Amino acid sequence: EWYGNGLAWLPMIEETARWFAEVDPDLVVFQEIFWPGECPGIPAGAHAGFVCEGDPEGVGPSVVQMLLGAGYQVACHPGKPDKCAAVHRRFGTFRGCDEDLCLEGLRGLEVEGCGRGARVAAGTIDRSDGGTLTLVNYHGTSGFSADEQACRVAQIDQVFVDAGDGAPLIDPASSVSEAPTASA
């Protein structure tokens, strides 16, 4: 009732954190991850066993940070702190994000009439080897109605045609650049 579909149950967070420690990925994207900033609005009686139990004010680390631990930088969709991407600092950092957590660190715009916040967002990763990578996290509108299908088309168009500001989130021809090579 209070945590929706977001990962917020402490035993599952602990188990998932162990799994991530074993896998040790360079890049991770999350959708429908609980945002602890919602804890102040959740009754104290609903905190036991969940993220809010130890952080009722929602000022501690995000669930993404709990899952991944130190060494990662996290950037989230504008208006959607439950949709985030993370990059291990050994691989690179999100351009324009100077903190460990940038709540609106990815680029994206809301599609009017298709839910709140940016359901599609992108970030440029400045790779530690000197190259760049454009990462897109897409969590489209669900459903089968004509309106819901139109939302998904508009959301995909944000990636390749127009994000709502006159340009796409990525240029498919140049979204990945190789590291500079040494010349002899």
Number of C-alpha atoms within 10 A of each C-alpha: 6 13 20 10 11 16 20 21 17 18 12 14 19 13 12 16 19 15 13 15 13 9 9 12 14 13 16 18 17 16 20 15 20 22 22 23 17 15 23 14 11 15 11 12 7 14 19 12 13 19 26 27 17 13 16 19 15 18 13 15 17 20 21 27 18 16 19 24 16 11 13 24 24 28 31 28 29 23 16 21 23 20 30 27 25 24 23 19 18 12 15 22 25 27 15 14 19 11 13 18 19 19 20 20 25 28 18 28 21 21 19 12 9 19 12 13 18 26 24 28 32 24 25 23 20 19 20 13 13 12 14 21 17 18 22 19 22 20 16 19 18 11 11 9 9 9 13 16 15 14 21 21 13 19 28 18 16 25 22 14 16 16 23 17 10 9 13 18 28 22 13 11 7 10 13 16 14 11 12 9 8 5 4 3
